[in-house]
C-alpha cells in the first residue's frame, strides 16, 4: 500500500505498529514520524509513537507524544491511560493518578485504568484507596489475576494476611504459572507463622522462575525462622549469585551465618556498602 501510495499516513502508522510488534522500535518510530509528517493532526500516530518511546524507557518523550495526541483528541482515554503509565514509571504518582482518573471518566469500564490507578495509590501508601480500585477492576474483569495479586499486596501491607492469602490463591487459580503470586502468598504464610507452607510456595515460585532472587530470599527467611540456618545460607547465596548487588540477601545471610556460628562480617560489610545502614552499625560494633 505504501509503495502504491506513499502519502497514505495510515499505512505508515500501521507498518510502524507491525515493526513495534517485531521489536524493531527504530523502524517503528521512523514510520510513525512519517505518518505525522504527512498528517500533523493524526492523534493515533502520536499515541503509537508514544508507546514505542515508552517501551524504550524514554518516558518524557512518550509523555510529549501522548500530550499531543490528547490535544488533538481530548476524549482519547487510551492516551490519558498510557501517559499515566509513563508518569508512574517516572515516579510521579499523583500526576499519573490524575491521568488515570480522566481515562476512567472518559471510559467508566476501563478496568486497566482502575488497576493502574490502584498501583499508583499503593506506591503512595494509600492502600485502602488502592484496594477500592483493584476491587472495581475485578468487578469489571473477574479473571484479572494481576488485580487479585496487587490487592493481596495491599492487604499484606495493611497486616491483613489471611485476606491477602485469599487474593493470592485466587490469582493462582486464574493463572497457575503466576510465580509472583506464589512468592507473595509465601510471604503471607510466613507472616502467619506457617513457615513450611511458605517454603512450599517459594519453591513453586522458584520452579516457575528459576532466576527469581526474591523467592530465594523469602525461602531463606522462612528457613531462618525454622532455625535451619545452613539451608537458609544456601538460598541467600543463590539470590546473591542471581543479583550480586542484593543488599538484603547479604544482610540476611550475615544474620544466618552469625546464628550458625560461621564467619559473617564480610556479608555485613557488603550489605553496608550497598546501603543497609543497620549492617554498617553491626559491622562497626561486631567486626572491628
N, C-alpha and C positions, 0 to 999 in steps of 0.2 A: 504493500500500500504506500509506503514512504517512497519507494523507487518510482511509482507511477505518479504520485502527487506529493512532492517534498514539502508542500506548505500546509499539510494537514497536521495541526498541532496535536490532536487527539492520538494520532498514530505514534508520534514521538513519545507522548506520555505513556501509552500502553507498552511500547517497546521498553521504555525505562522501567516499568513495573516488572517486565519479564527479566531484564538484566538484574534487577534487585533480587528477584526470587532465585536467581542463579548465584547471588553473592558478588556480582560484578558492580559494585557501587559507583566506581568511576564512570563506567559507561552509562549507568542509570542516571546519574546526576547530569551528565552531558546531554542526554536525551530530554530530561525534564527541563533543563535550561533552554534547549532549543524550542520546546513547546511553549515556554514562557515568552521567548523572544517573538515567536510567531503570533502569540495571543497573550498580551500582557495582562489581560483580565481573567486568565484561566486559573481560577481558585484551586481546582483539583491538582494542577501541576505543581503549584506551590506546596500544597499539602503532601503530595507524594515525594517531592524533593526534600521536604522537611523530614519525612520518615526515613529517607536514606541517610541524611545527616545525623539523625538521632541514632540509627543503627551503628554509625561510625563513632558515636560518642561525642559528636560535635553539637552539643545541646544548644548553645547560644545561637548558632547558625540555624539550627532546626527551629528554634523559637521565632526567629525573624521570619522564616518562611511561613510558619503557622499563623503568625500575626498578620501577614499579608493576605493569606487565604481567608482569615476571619474578616479583614477589612473589606475584601471583595464579596464575601458571603457571610453576613453577620449571623446567620442561622446554621452555620456549619458545626454541628455538635461534635463530629469526629475531630475537627481541628482544635476545638477547645480541649477535648479529652487528651489528645496527643501532646498539645502544648503543656497541659497539666503534667503529663508524664515527664516531659523534659525539665520542667521546673522542679519536680520531685527528684529527678536524677541529680539536679544541681543542689539539692538540699533546701530549696525554697518552698517549704511545705505549705505555708499559708497562701502563697500565690497559686500553688498547684490546687489547693482546695477551692479557691475561687473559680478556677477554670473548670474543675470537675462539677462544681455546683451549677455553673452556666450550662454545661453539657447536659446535666440532669434536667434543668429547666426546659431545655430545648427538646429533650427526649427522655420523658419520665420513666421509660422502661429500659434504660441504658444500664444493664447490670454491671458491666465492666467499670463504668464511671463510679457507681456506688462502691464497688470493690476497691478501686484505686484511691478513692477519697478515704475509705476506711484505712488503707495503708498509710496515707499521709497523716491522718489523725493518730494512728498508732505511733508513728515516728515522732509526733509531738507529745506523746504520753497521754493522749486523751482516749483512753481505752474504752470507756463506756460509749462514747460517741462513735468510735470505730466499730464496736460491736453492733450498734444500730445500723450502720451502713452495710456491714457484712451480712446482717440478717435480711436486709432488703434485697441485696444481691442474690442471696439464697432463695428468697421468695420468688424472685423473677426468674431464677435459673436453678432449680432444685438439685441439679447434678454438678454444681460448681465446687469441685473438690478443693480448689485453692482458697475459696472463701471460707469453707469449713476449717481448713488448716489455719488460716490467718485469724479467724475468730477464736480458734483454740489458743493461738498465741496471746491474744488479748486477754482471754480468761486466765491464762497462765500467769501473765504479768500482774493480774489482779488477785492472784493467790487462790483462784477457784479451780483447783487441779482436777477435780472429778468432772466438771463441765468441760474443761479443756480436753481431758482424755476422751470424753464422748465425741467431741467435734473431730479430733484426730482419727478416731475409729471410723466415723462416717467418711472422712476424706479417704481413708484407706479402702473402705468398702467401694467407694466410687472409682478409686484408682489404686489397684493392688500393687502397683510398682512405684508408689509415691514415697521415695526414700526419705524426703524431708518430713513427711507426716509420721513415719515410723520413728525417726530421730526425735521429733518433738514429743511424741507420745512417751518415748523413753524418758525424756526429761520430766514429764508429768508423773510417771510411775516413780521415778527417783524422788521427786518432791513429796510423794505419798509414802516413801519408805519401802516401796516394793522393788527392791534392787534387782532381784533375779528376773522379774518380769521386764524391768527396764533393760537389762542386759540382752534379753531376747529381742527386744525391739531395736536396740542399737545394732545388734548382729545382723538383723534383717536389712536395716538401712545400709550397712557396710556391704552386704551381699549384693544389694541392688546398685550401689555406687561405691566401688572399692577404693575410690580416691576421696572419700568423704571424711576429711580430717576431723570435723566437729563431732562426728559419730564416734570416732575412736576416743576422743577426749571424754565425751559423755559416758562411754562404756568404761573407760578408765576411772572416772569419778565414781561410778557405781561399784566397781571392784574395790576402790579405796574404802567406800562406806561399808563393804563387807569384810574389810581387813585383808584383802588379797592383794597385797602391795606389789608383789613381783609381776602378777598378771596385769595390774594397772600400769606399771612401768613399761611393759611391752606395748600396751596400747598407746600411751603417750609418745613412746619412741616412734611408733608408726606415724602418728599425727605429725611429729616433727619432721620425719622423712618426707611427708607429703607437703608440708608447709614449714620451711626452715626458719621462718620469722614468726611462728605461732607462740606468742609470749605466754599465753595461758597454759599451753602444753608444757613448756619449760617449767613454769611455776608449779604446776600440779605434779609434774614428775619429780621436782625437787622435794615436794611435800611427801610423796610416796617413798622416795629414797630415804628421806630422813626417818620416816616411820619404820622402814625396813632395816635401818641401821647401816645404810650404804652411803658413800660419799655423795653429797648433794650440792655443795657450794657452787660448782660450775653452772648448774641449772639456775640457781637463784641469780647468779651474776648475769647470765644471758637474758633471763627474764627482765632483770633490771635494765639492761642495755636496750631492751625492746619496749620499755616504758611502763613496766609494772612497778610502781613506786613502793609497794609493800615489800617486794622482793629486794629492793635496794636496802630497806631497813633490815630485813632478815639477814642479808649478806653482810652488812656492816656490823650487825650485832653478833653473828654467829661464826663468821668466816674470816674475820680479820683479827 
